[in-house]
Amino acid sequence: MAVRGHWGIENQLHWILDVGFREDQSRATGGYSAENLAVIRHLAVNLLSQEKSAQGGTRAKRLRAGWDDHYLTKILAQVPNSSRKL
């Protein structure tokens, strides 16, 4: 059962990346660009899924962040400040 649960989560993430970010249509292939963009997309998925004030899915939130600077700032405010001492 644990394996099924893992693959369910894994398949859901890939579906979000494909539908919300159109990852399958990405043409980034040179050097490390595909890997770098994958890291950025995963970070964006995590930030968008943590943001609860707006209704809608990942794609809708991503598009809203592109249109609304205030909303984008709200999402980016979730990133911890790395200059703070632990």
N, C-alpha and C positions, 0 to 999 in steps of 0.2 A: 504494500500500500504506500509506503514512503516513496518508492520510485515513481509511482503514478502521480503522487502529489507534486513531486519535484518536476516532472515533465509537464504537468498542467501549468505550473508557475512559469516554467521556461517557455512553453508555447504561447502563453498569454503575453509575456514580454516581447517575443518576436512579432506577435500580431500587433501590439501597440507600436513597435518600431516601424513595422511595414505600413500600417494604416495612418498613424499619426505623423510619422516623419518621412514616409515614402522611401524607406531605406533601400528597398529592392531597385529603385530607379536611380540610385546614386551612381555616378560615373567616376567617383574618386578612386583611382587605382595606383597612382604614382607614389613611389616611396612608402612612407608610413601614413599617408593621408587617410586611407580607409580606416586604419586602426585608430588614429587620432579622432576622426569624426565619430567613430563608434563610442569612444569614451565620452565625448561631448554629448552625444545623443542619450547615453545611459544617465549621465548627470542630469540632463534636462528632464528625462522621464521621472527620475526620483524627485526633483524639485517640484515638478508639476503635480505629481501624485500627492505630495505633502500639502499643497496649497488647497485649502478647503473652502475659501470664501466664494469662489465662483462655481456655478453649476456647469456641467458638461464634461466631456471627455478630454483626453490628452490633446487631441488635435485642436479642439475648440479653444482650450486654454493656451496652446502654443500660438495659435493665430491671434488671439486677443493680446497676448504679450507682445506680439509684433506690431500691433496697432496702437496699444495703449501703454505709454511709457510709465505711468503711475502703477499699472498692474505689473509690468516687468520689474520695476523697482521692488515691489512687494514680494515677488517671487525670489529675486536675487538677495533680498534681505535675509533669507533663510540660510544662506551660506555662512558658515561660521567664520569669524575673523581669525585668520591664522597668525596675526601679529600679537594676539593676546597670549600672555604666559599661562601655562597650564598649571 
